[in-house]
Amino acid sequence: MRGSRLFFLLLVVTASAGLAQQELAKSPGCDPLNAKPAQPRPYKDGVYRTGFGIQAPIVLEQVAAIYPPNAPAYIVEQNSATISLTVGADGNVRDIQTISRYVHDTSFDDAALLALKQFKFVAGTLDGVPVPVRIYAQTDFVAGNRLTFPVIRTRYGLGFSSTVSPGRIFPAIENDKPPDSSCAPEAELTPEAKAIGYQGVVVLGVLIAEDGQPYDAYVVRPLGMGLDEKAIEIVRYYRFKPAIKDGKPVSSRANVEISFKAH
């Protein structure tokens, strides 16, 4: 009888150890020391967007856009043209097109396009290797100013309508099921922030791919004190359950809130 009880006790301890090992097997994915960070990858067109690991193109030479001389008389205030363009691995501009305007007069778009086609860049890079990168330019035309320089931006708008954070998620309306965070390592304060007890939330825009890995991260709402860069680094170790559309996993844009707390 005593031998049977001892055997049963050993069986329980062995089973418990096995369960503990199964639980521990899930944890390395949430440990930045053991997890493999997500790596940048291009979109289906083979072009990268700015984000972690991608150095944006640098303007070498810019050309001013000329206020259209034959612009309609009723256009007297500021008018803007937003252009998307790809800077190739050779530094040349290609795939340039208007994506947004505030007035229905193409002469402003034409003026902005003409100027941007003459811009010269140092190509964007991935780990020091030149790659094609998509960027944007906003040109604000003001009546009375003959010349204006397009302003280069790495992003256009937010491009998404959802927010993801550990324990909280707001789905993009076009998906049947939103993405969900399955692994969210704790974010540590920078020494500067820790020294003064500075804390808060950094909001990042992230593309959550079909495999649940985050890509193309950028800062939507900064916090400063080095925490924005820290957030971009830590989100590389996040893992997600991808959004579901028509029963299949799909890529989805989301806002990810990275919380920094002073302990």
C-alpha positions as CSV (number, residue, x, y, z in Angstrom):
1,M,0.0,0.0,0.0
2,R,2.8,2.3,1.0
3,G,4.6,1.4,-2.2
4,S,1.5,2.2,-4.3
5,R,1.2,5.7,-2.6
6,L,4.8,6.4,-3.3
7,F,4.5,5.4,-6.9
8,F,1.4,7.6,-7.3
9,L,3.2,10.6,-5.7
10,L,6.2,10.1,-8.1
11,L,3.7,10.0,-11.0
12,V,2.1,13.3,-10.0
13,V,5.5,15.0,-9.6
14,T,6.7,13.7,-13.0
15,A,3.4,14.9,-14.7
16,S,3.7,18.3,-13.0
17,A,7.3,18.7,-14.2
18,G,6.2,17.8,-17.7
19,L,3.5,20.5,-17.7
20,A,6.0,23.0,-16.3
21,Q,8.3,22.2,-19.2
22,Q,5.5,22.7,-21.7
23,E,4.7,26.1,-20.1
24,L,8.3,27.2,-20.1
25,A,8.6,26.2,-23.8
26,K,6.2,29.0,-24.6
27,S,8.2,31.7,-22.8
28,P,11.4,32.2,-24.9
29,G,9.3,33.9,-27.6
30,C,8.6,36.7,-25.1
31,D,12.1,37.0,-23.9
32,P,14.1,39.5,-25.9
33,L,17.3,37.7,-24.9
34,N,16.2,34.5,-26.6
35,A,13.6,35.6,-29.2
36,K,14.6,36.3,-32.8
37,P,13.6,39.9,-33.8
38,A,11.4,40.4,-36.8
39,Q,13.4,41.5,-39.8
40,P,12.4,44.2,-42.4
41,R,10.9,42.9,-45.6
42,P,9.6,44.6,-48.7
43,Y,6.0,44.9,-49.8
44,K,4.7,42.9,-52.7
45,D,6.1,45.5,-55.1
46,G,9.6,44.8,-53.8
47,V,9.8,48.2,-52.2
48,Y,10.5,48.8,-48.5
49,R,8.8,51.4,-46.3
50,T,10.7,53.2,-43.6
51,G,10.8,51.4,-40.2
52,F,13.2,49.5,-38.0
53,G,16.2,48.4,-39.9
54,I,15.5,50.7,-42.9
55,Q,17.4,54.0,-43.3
56,A,15.3,56.5,-45.2
57,P,16.7,58.1,-48.4
58,I,18.6,61.3,-47.9
59,V,18.0,64.4,-50.2
60,L,21.2,65.4,-51.9
61,E,19.8,68.1,-54.2
62,Q,16.3,69.6,-54.2
63,V,14.5,71.7,-56.8
64,A,11.8,74.3,-56.1
65,A,8.3,73.9,-57.5
66,I,7.0,76.9,-59.4
67,Y,3.6,78.3,-58.6
68,P,1.5,77.7,-61.7
69,P,1.3,80.9,-63.7
70,N,-2.1,80.1,-65.1
71,A,-3.7,79.0,-61.9
72,P,-7.4,80.0,-61.7
73,A,-8.1,83.4,-60.1
74,Y,-10.2,81.9,-57.3
75,I,-7.2,80.0,-55.9
76,V,-5.8,82.6,-53.5
77,E,-4.9,80.7,-50.4
78,Q,-2.6,77.7,-49.6
79,N,-2.9,74.7,-51.8
80,S,-1.1,71.4,-51.3
81,A,-0.2,68.5,-53.4
82,T,1.0,65.2,-51.8
83,I,3.1,62.9,-53.9
84,S,4.3,59.4,-53.4
85,L,7.6,58.3,-54.9
86,T,10.1,55.5,-54.8
87,V,13.8,56.2,-54.4
88,G,15.5,53.2,-56.1
89,A,18.6,51.4,-54.9
90,D,20.5,53.6,-57.4
91,G,19.1,56.8,-55.8
92,N,16.9,57.7,-58.8
93,V,13.3,58.6,-58.4
94,R,10.6,56.4,-59.9
95,D,7.0,55.4,-59.5
96,I,6.0,59.0,-58.8
97,Q,2.3,59.9,-58.5
98,T,-0.2,62.2,-56.8
99,I,-2.0,60.7,-53.9
100,S,-3.8,63.6,-52.3
101,R,-4.7,67.2,-53.2
102,Y,-6.8,69.9,-51.6
103,V,-7.9,71.6,-54.9
104,H,-9.2,70.3,-58.2
105,D,-6.6,71.8,-60.3
106,T,-3.9,69.5,-61.8
107,S,-1.5,72.4,-62.5
108,F,-0.4,72.3,-58.9
109,D,0.2,68.5,-59.1
110,D,2.1,68.9,-62.3
111,A,4.4,71.6,-60.7
112,A,5.1,69.4,-57.7
113,L,5.8,66.3,-59.9
114,L,8.1,68.3,-62.1
115,A,10.2,69.5,-59.2
116,L,10.4,66.1,-57.5
117,K,11.5,64.3,-60.6
118,Q,14.6,66.5,-60.5
119,F,15.4,65.7,-56.9
120,K,18.6,63.7,-56.2
121,F,18.9,61.2,-53.3
122,V,21.3,58.9,-51.5
123,A,19.4,55.6,-51.6
124,G,17.8,54.2,-48.5
125,T,19.5,51.2,-47.0
126,L,18.9,47.9,-45.2
127,D,21.8,46.9,-43.0
128,G,24.0,49.3,-45.1
129,V,22.9,47.8,-48.4
130,P,20.9,50.2,-50.8
131,V,17.3,49.2,-51.3
132,P,14.3,50.8,-52.9
133,V,12.3,52.8,-50.4
134,R,8.9,54.4,-50.7
135,I,8.6,58.0,-49.4
136,Y,6.3,61.0,-49.7
137,A,6.5,64.7,-50.4
138,Q,4.2,67.5,-49.5
139,T,4.3,70.7,-51.5
140,D,2.4,73.7,-50.2
141,F,1.7,76.4,-52.7
142,V,0.9,79.8,-51.3
143,A,-0.4,82.6,-53.5
144,G,2.2,85.4,-53.8
145,N,5.2,83.0,-53.4
146,R,6.5,82.0,-56.8
147,L,8.8,79.2,-55.5
148,T,8.2,76.5,-52.9
149,F,10.3,73.4,-51.9
150,P,8.5,70.1,-51.5
151,V,9.0,68.7,-48.0
152,I,10.0,65.0,-47.9
153,R,8.2,62.8,-45.4
154,T,8.7,59.1,-44.6
155,R,5.0,58.6,-44.0
156,Y,1.7,59.7,-45.4
157,G,-1.1,59.8,-42.8
158,L,-1.7,57.0,-40.4
159,G,-2.8,54.4,-43.0
160,F,-4.8,52.3,-40.5
161,S,-7.8,52.4,-38.2
162,S,-7.0,50.0,-35.3
163,T,-5.0,49.9,-32.1
164,V,-3.3,46.9,-30.6
165,S,-1.9,46.8,-27.1
166,P,-1.4,43.9,-24.6
167,G,-4.8,43.1,-23.3
168,R,-6.6,45.7,-25.4
169,I,-7.4,45.8,-29.1
170,F,-9.5,47.8,-31.5
171,P,-10.1,46.1,-34.8
172,A,-9.8,47.5,-38.3
173,I,-13.3,47.5,-39.6
174,E,-12.5,45.6,-42.8
175,N,-11.3,42.5,-41.0
176,D,-13.6,39.7,-39.7
177,K,-11.2,39.2,-36.7
178,P,-8.6,41.7,-35.6
179,P,-5.0,41.0,-34.8
180,D,-4.2,40.0,-31.2
181,S,-1.0,40.3,-29.3
182,S,0.2,36.8,-28.3
183,C,3.6,37.9,-26.9
184,A,4.5,41.3,-25.5
185,P,7.8,41.5,-23.7
186,E,8.0,44.2,-21.0
187,A,9.6,47.5,-22.1
188,E,12.3,48.8,-19.9
189,L,13.0,52.5,-19.3
190,T,16.1,54.1,-20.6
191,P,18.7,55.2,-18.0
192,E,17.8,58.8,-18.6
193,A,14.0,58.2,-18.0
194,K,14.6,55.9,-15.1
195,A,16.8,58.5,-13.3
196,I,13.9,61.0,-13.1
197,G,11.0,58.5,-12.9
198,Y,9.8,59.5,-16.4
199,Q,7.1,57.2,-17.8
200,G,4.3,57.0,-20.4
201,V,3.2,55.4,-23.6
202,V,4.7,55.4,-27.1
203,V,2.3,54.7,-29.9
204,L,3.8,52.9,-32.9
205,G,2.3,52.2,-36.3
206,V,3.0,48.6,-37.2
207,L,2.2,46.2,-40.1
208,I,1.2,42.8,-38.7
209,A,1.9,40.3,-41.4
210,E,0.1,37.0,-42.1
211,D,2.6,35.1,-40.0
212,G,2.0,37.3,-36.9
213,Q,5.3,39.1,-37.1
214,P,5.5,42.9,-36.9
215,Y,7.1,44.9,-39.7
216,D,7.4,48.5,-40.9
217,A,7.2,50.1,-37.5
218,Y,7.3,53.9,-37.0
219,V,6.4,56.4,-34.3
220,V,2.9,57.8,-34.3
221,R,3.0,59.4,-30.9
222,P,6.4,60.0,-29.4
223,L,7.5,60.1,-25.8
224,G,11.1,61.3,-25.9
225,M,14.0,60.5,-23.6
226,G,15.1,57.7,-25.9
227,L,11.9,55.8,-25.4
228,D,10.7,56.1,-29.0
229,E,13.8,54.2,-30.2
230,K,13.4,51.7,-27.4
231,A,9.8,51.1,-28.4
232,I,10.7,50.4,-32.0
233,E,13.4,48.0,-30.8
234,I,11.1,46.1,-28.4
235,V,8.2,45.8,-30.8
236,R,10.4,43.7,-33.0
237,Y,10.1,40.9,-30.4
238,Y,6.3,41.2,-30.2
239,R,4.3,38.3,-31.8
240,F,0.7,38.5,-32.9
241,K,-2.2,36.4,-34.0
242,P,-2.8,37.9,-37.4
243,A,-6.1,39.5,-38.5
244,I,-8.6,37.1,-40.2
245,K,-10.5,37.9,-43.3
246,D,-12.8,35.4,-45.0
247,G,-11.3,32.7,-42.8
248,K,-7.7,33.4,-43.8
249,P,-4.9,35.3,-42.1
250,V,-4.2,38.7,-43.7
251,S,-1.8,41.5,-43.1
252,S,-3.2,44.4,-41.1
253,R,-2.1,47.8,-40.0
254,A,-2.4,48.7,-36.4
255,N,-1.4,51.1,-33.6
256,V,0.7,49.4,-30.9
257,E,0.9,51.0,-27.5
258,I,4.3,50.4,-25.8
259,S,3.9,51.3,-22.1
260,F,7.0,52.4,-20.1
261,K,6.5,52.4,-16.3
262,A,8.8,53.6,-13.5
263,H,8.9,50.9,-10.9
